[in-house]
Structure formats: structure tokens, C-alpha cells
Amino acid sequence: ADFMADYLSIPREKIHVVPLGINLQDYEGQAEAGRRPLTDRPWTIGYFARIAPEKGLHLLVEAYCRLRDRADFPPARLLAAGYLAPEHRGYLQAQEARLAEAGLAEEFTYQGALDRDSKLRFFRELDLLSMPTTYAEPKGLPVLEAMASGVPVVQPRWGAFPEILERTGGGVLFEPNDVGSLVKALLELSLNPEWARDLGRAGWAGVRAHYPVARMASQAVDLYASLS
């Protein structure tokens, strides 16, 4: 709202904010989210967004390659899903080539555009999620959906993300467009799985407290009533 007031030359007091909400009905069966047993399965990092440069998949791929160069990083895999426009197929191929160059092609899977049931299954596969946008993302719905599944998130310190994580406690922030900062955040969580699980539990509860779709609807109704 502060950004748009300046961008559109609208007085700040004329802009009212109703935070987004998501439909949590299909997530309710995941009450034990954040309590998945720690086994010998690979540590799984996820990306869920459009496959496009502005959503930052290339930053996550580069961070993953650097992490896999470290002796202290656990066995891992990188899963991605989201709509791929024809004009961005070359972009995805470039990320696959970078992983292949690092000898990590077998650790990456692009699962395509997912329907709702597939999306819920996708989140259940993850140990953490990052959507490292290269711009100040104003919404961040995939972040809410991941946290609703008990998955901690690692997000850039701009746009909607600082506010979302302050409210929910469901993840950590890194410096925008800084691969080194992203690597540091991902590494800290991977080496401290109990902390990651604590963040997952906090996010699971925080989304339910602050971002249910019914809350969004009631706040919108109250706002319209106050302006009538």
C-alpha cells in the first residue's frame, strides 16, 4: 500500500488493505504438518510458481548447486511446479542445463502445472519452499499455501513476504537477489531440521489465524460497509 500510494500518487489514507486469504478446507487433514519423521529420505527443497525469470527459479537453482558443493549439506533434491508459458521453455531448459553441468540433473524434477489435488500432494513432499522473486512480490499465495501445509519458507526480504512471515512465524528471510544470502538461509534450515519443523508448525497455525478466506471476506465486507 505504501508503494502504490507513491506509484499512483494517491494519498496513503485513501488506500485500505485487506490481506489475502486462502481456502483451507483441503488442508485440514494435515493437522500433523511439520511433524513428518526425519528419515534417510533426501532433504527436499521446493519451488511453486510460474516458471519465469521474475519468479526467481534461476536463483534457487544456483543456490542449490552451491549447496550441493558443500560437504555438510545433506542428500537432497529440488522439485519445481507451476505454469510454463511457451516463451519461457528456453528459460527452464537453461536451469536444467545448469543442474546437468553441476552433475545434479537426476536431483531435479519439474512436475508441470498442477491441479489442486496434485498441488496438495506436492507440498506434502517438501521440507521447505522458496520462491525467490526478483521483484517485490505483492501477493505470495504459494507461500501461504506451503505454510498451510506445514512447510517452512525461505523468502526475499521485500514485497509481501516480511509482513507474512512476521504474522505467521513460518519461515526466514534473505536479502533479495543475493544468492549467497539465499544459500545461507537454506543451509541453516537444512542443518537444523528441528528448527525447520518448528517453523513449519508456526506457519501452519499462523496461516489459519491470519489468512483464512473467511477472514478475508469478512474484512472486505466490513471495509465496504465503512465506506457506504
N, C-alpha and C positions, 0 to 999 in steps of 0.2 A: 504494500500500500504506500509506503514511503517513496519507493522508487517510482510508482506510477503517478503519484501526485506531482512529482517533479517532471516526469517524462511527458505528461499530458497537460501540465500547467493547470491542474485542478487543486483547489485548496484542500489540504490534508483532512480537514474536519468534515469534508463532504464525501469522504470515502469510508465506507463501513466494511468490515471484514467478517465473513462467515467462514470458518475453517472447513475444509473439505471433510467429508465422511465417506466411509465405505460400508457396504453391506456385509455384515459379519456372520450371517446365518450359516454359510457353508464352512466357516472356520470354527464353529462352536465345538465340533468333535475333537479339536486339537487342544483340549484343556491341559494336557501334559506337555505342551510345546515347551521347548527349552530344556527338556529333561531326557532327551534321547541318550541312550547309553553310549559311553565313549568306548568304541571298539577299535579294531585294526583297520576299519574302512578308511579310504582316503579322506583327508580334510577337503571339504567341498565348498568352493567359492562360486557364487552365482552372480549372473548379470541378467536383469529382466527389464527390457526397454526396447524401443525401436533400435534397429541396427543402423546407426547413423553417427557420423563423426561428433556431432554436438552432444550426443549422449555418453560419449567417452569410453566406448569399448576398447579402443586402442590404448588408452591409459591403463586400463585394467589388465590387458594382455601384456603390456610392457612390464607392469608391476609383477605379474605372475611369473614372467620369465626371469626377472631379477630374484624373486623369492626362491625359485627352483634352483638357482645357482648357489644358494646358501646351504651349508651342511646342517644347520639347525632347523631348517624348515621341514615339516613332516611330509610324508607322501600325500599327494594332493591331486585334485582335478578341477577343471574350470568348466562350468556349464553356463550356456547362454541361451536365451529365448527372447522372442519378440519379432514384430513385423519387419520384414526385409523388403524394401522397395526395390524395383528393378535397377534404379540408378545407383544403389548402394551395394550391389553384389560385388563389385570390384573392391569396395572397402572391406567387406567381410573376407574376401579372398586374401587381401593383404594381411589381415590379422592371422588367418590360418597359415600363411607363408611365414610370418614372424615366429609363430609357435613351432612350425616344422623346422625352421632354421636353428631353433634352440633345442631341437630333439624332443619336443613336447607335443607333437601332433596328436598322439594317442591319448593325451590327457585332456583334450578339449572336445566338447560336443556342442553343436548348435542345434537346438531342438525345434526351431521354427516358431511360427505364430501359434499360440496355444489357446484352446478354448478354456472355459472356466475350470472344468474338472481337471484338465491337464495342468493348468496353472497351479492349482492347489497341490497336486502331486509334485510338481516341480519344486515348490517352496519346501515341501517336506524332505527333499533330498539335500537341502543346503545346510551348511554350518554357518555361513554368513553370506551377505549380499552386498554388492557395491554397484552403484550406478553413478560413476564419477563424471557427471555432466561438465562440459567445458563452458557453460554459461550459467547464470543464476536462475536455476530451475524454479518456477513459481508454484508448482503443484507437488510433485513427488509421490504420486499414487502407488507406484511399485514399492516404495519404501514403506508405506503404511501397510500394504498387503503382505510384505515379507515379515514385518513385525507382528502383524496379526497372526502369523503362523509360528511365532516364537523365534524367528530368525534375526539375529543382531545385524546391524547395518554399519557400513563404513562410507561416509558421505562427505563431499566437499563443504567447506565452511562458507557457504553463501546460498542465496535464494531462500527457499522454504526450509531447508534442512536444519539450520541451527534452532529454529523455533520448534520444529517437530521433535528433535532429539531432546531439547530442553524439557518439553512437556512429557515425553514418554520415557526418557532414560534408556532407550532401546538401541543405542549404538554410539559410535565415536566419530569425530570429525577430523578431516585432514585439510591441508592447505590446497586450495583449488589449483588445478593444472600442474601440480607438483608430484611427479611420480615417486620421488624419494619419500615425500610425506605419506603418500598412499601406501608404499611398501612398509614403512614403519608401523602404520596403523594395522595393516593386515597381519604383519608379523607378530605384533603384540597380542592380538587376539588368538592367532593360531598357536602360540606358545603358552597361552593361558586359557585353555578350553573351559575351565570352570567359570572364569570371568565372562567368557563369551556366552555361556549358558545363563549366567545371571542377567546379562544384558538382554538376552532373548526373553527371559521371563518378564523383565521390566517392560520391554516393548509390547509383549503380549497383553499385559494388563493396561499399559498406557494407551494403546490404541482403543481398547474397549472403554476406557474412561473418557477419552477426549475426542475420538474420531469416529464414532458410530454414525451411520447415515441418518438415524432418527434424530440425533442431536443436531446435525447439520440442518435438517428440515425444520425443526422447531425454532432454531436460531434465525433461520431465514424468515419464517412466519412472524416472529417477534419483531424483526427488523422492519418488515413491510408494515406491520401494524403501527410501529412508532413513527412512520413517515406519512401515515394517512391523515 
